[in-house]
Amino acid sequence: MTQYETTLFVNIDDKEFTGYFGKEPYRFQAGEEKQVVIFVAQHLAKHLLDKILQEKYGIKNTLTDTELRRSLIAQVLPEEAIKAN
């Protein structure tokens, strides 16, 4: 059995978030925190950030690396942000 490293994923939105990886749904209540396999967490974080940036900030180009995006990703994946520093 293969084991993968996990990281903390935090739904920083005030709404439920459902992201998909390999057609599997990953559901998070508003504010919920869960340990998730790193590559799944990174994928889900990208989609959560896109949703937040579009809905709350009106940003259409959500892939541009901005201070806001970096700040939000650090909140969604706090353990990865700590490792990066």
LINPEJO-V389183 format. One record per helix or strand of 2 or more residues. SS is the DSSP state (helix for helix, strand for strand). FROM is the first residue (numbers start at 1). TO is the last residue. If there is no record, write none. Layout:
ss=SS from=FROM to=TO
ss=SS from=FROM to=TO
This chain:
ss=strand from=6 to=10
ss=strand from=17 to=21
ss=strand from=24 to=28
ss=strand from=33 to=37
ss=helix from=38 to=57
ss=helix from=67 to=76
ss=helix from=78 to=84
